[in-house]
Amino acid sequence: MTDTRDTVILGSGCAGLTAAIYTARAGLNPLVLEGHEPGGQLSITTLVENFPGWPEGIQGPELIDNMKKQAIRFGATFHLAHLNSVDLNAHPFRLNTTAGDIHARTLIIASGASARWLGFQVSKLSSATESPVAPPATDSSSAASP
């Protein structure tokens, strides 16, 4: 598939979804490429208490789902794909993805970050409703040395 899009957004976390909402509202036909972690780190986060508009907080996966629905409502499309390479010297930009080649007049990079797991058993949680942060040690004998 060689497709030319007005806007391609790499990443589907809060920044990518916000870009999708605004570019879709502007009529720029955004395509959001969801990578290895659709929804970003908030998709594995429990209560988000510092996001504007949610005075009581909101669950991370619910927030991401709401933002994605809003972006789709305004015309954004989503593909699950990984970026293999990009030619930023060409215009439109040439993206080689696992879903095929895409040309983009505008490229927004909102790739975010991935959590760095500490390796403790408690940090290897698989459920999106559990916190990936290990609880504090209860006594000094179980604390790790620097």
LUMDOKE-89821 format. One record per residue (C-alpha): residue number from 0; x, y, z; residue in one letter. Coordinates in steps of 0.2 Angstrom, whole numbers, plus 5000, padded with zeros to 4 digits. Example, Ala and Ser with C-alpha at 12.3 -4.5 7.8 and 13.67 -1.06 7.14 Angstrom:
residues 2
- num;u;v;w;residuo
- 0;5062;4978;5039;a
- 1;5068;4995;5036;s
This chain:
residues 146
- num;u;v;w;residuo
- 0;5000;5000;5000;m
- 1;5008;5017;4995;t
- 2;4996;5030;5002;d
- 3;4999;5048;5003;t
- 4;4992;5056;5018;r
- 5;4991;5074;5024;d
- 6;4996;5069;5042;t
- 7;5004;5054;5049;v
- 8;5006;5053;5068;i
- 9;5018;5040;5075;l
- 10;5012;5035;5093;g
- 11;4995;5033;5101;s
- 12;4998;5039;5118;g
- 13;4991;5055;5125;c
- 14;5002;5066;5114;a
- 15;4998;5056;5098;g
- 16;4979;5056;5102;l
- 17;4979;5074;5106;t
- 18;4988;5078;5089;a
- 19;4975;5066;5081;a
- 20;4960;5076;5088;i
- 21;4967;5093;5083;y
- 22;4973;5088;5065;t
- 23;4957;5078;5062;a
- 24;4946;5094;5067;r
- 25;4957;5104;5055;a
- 26;4952;5092;5041;g
- 27;4970;5085;5039;l
- 28;4965;5067;5038;n
- 29;4977;5060;5051;p
- 30;4983;5042;5051;l
- 31;4989;5036;5068;v
- 32;5002;5022;5068;l
- 33;5000;5012;5084;e
- 34;5016;5004;5088;g
- 35;5021;4990;5100;h
- 36;5011;4998;5114;e
- 37;4994;5005;5108;p
- 38;4988;5019;5120;g
- 39;5006;5021;5127;g
- 40;5010;5020;5145;q
- 41;4993;5026;5151;l
- 42;4986;5010;5144;s
- 43;4995;5001;5158;i
- 44;4992;5014;5171;t
- 45;4979;5014;5185;t
- 46;4972;5030;5192;l
- 47;4977;5046;5183;v
- 48;4974;5060;5194;e
- 49;4983;5074;5185;n
- 50;4974;5075;5168;f
- 51;4964;5091;5166;p
- 52;4945;5089;5166;g
- 53;4945;5074;5178;w
- 54;4944;5081;5196;p
- 55;4941;5064;5203;e
- 56;4954;5055;5192;g
- 57;4951;5042;5178;i
- 58;4958;5025;5174;q
- 59;4972;5026;5161;g
- 60;4965;5014;5149;p
- 61;4948;5023;5150;e
- 62;4956;5039;5146;l
- 63;4965;5032;5131;i
- 64;4949;5024;5125;d
- 65;4940;5041;5127;n
- 66;4953;5050;5117;m
- 67;4954;5037;5103;k
- 68;4935;5038;5101;k
- 69;4936;5057;5100;q
- 70;4949;5056;5087;a
- 71;4939;5044;5077;i
- 72;4924;5055;5079;r
- 73;4933;5069;5070;f
- 74;4940;5058;5056;g
- 75;4956;5051;5062;a
- 76;4961;5033;5056;t
- 77;4972;5020;5065;f
- 78;4983;5007;5059;h
- 79;4993;4994;5070;l
- 80;5010;4995;5062;a
- 81;5028;4998;5066;h
- 82;5040;5010;5057;l
- 83;5054;5001;5049;n
- 84;5062;5017;5041;s
- 85;5058;5034;5036;v
- 86;5066;5046;5022;d
- 87;5064;5063;5029;l
- 88;5074;5071;5014;n
- 89;5060;5066;5002;a
- 90;5044;5076;5001;h
- 91;5031;5070;5005;p
- 92;5040;5060;5018;f
- 93;5042;5041;5014;r
- 94;5038;5029;5028;l
- 95;5041;5011;5027;n
- 96;5030;5002;5039;t
- 97;5025;4984;5043;t
- 98;5009;4988;5035;a
- 99;5017;4995;5019;g
- 100;5024;5011;5012;d
- 101;5015;5027;5017;i
- 102;5019;5045;5011;h
- 103;5016;5059;5022;a
- 104;5015;5078;5019;r
- 105;5016;5081;5038;t
- 106;5024;5069;5051;l
- 107;5021;5071;5069;i
- 108;5032;5060;5080;i
- 109;5024;5056;5097;a
- 110;5032;5040;5100;s
- 111;5033;5042;5119;g
- 112;5043;5030;5130;a
- 113;5042;5013;5137;s
- 114;5043;5008;5155;a
- 115;5060;5002;5162;r
- 116;5055;4987;5173;w
- 117;5066;4985;5188;l
- 118;5066;4966;5187;g
- 119;5057;4963;5204;f
- 120;5044;4950;5204;q
- 121;5031;4963;5208;v
- 122;5036;4974;5193;s
- 123;5032;4960;5181;k
- 124;5013;4963;5182;l
- 125;5003;4959;5166;s
- 126;4986;4966;5171;s
- 127;4982;4984;5165;a
- 128;4973;4987;5181;t
- 129;4989;4984;5192;e
- 130;5002;4997;5195;s
- 131;5019;4993;5187;p
- 132;5028;5001;5202;v
- 133;5035;4990;5216;a
- 134;5028;4995;5233;p
- 135;5040;5002;5246;p
- 136;5050;4990;5257;a
- 137;5042;4987;5274;t
- 138;5058;4985;5283;d
- 139;5076;4990;5281;s
- 140;5082;4972;5279;s
- 141;5072;4970;5262;s
- 142;5079;4986;5255;a
- 143;5091;4984;5240;a
- 144;5108;4991;5242;s
- 145;5114;5005;5230;p
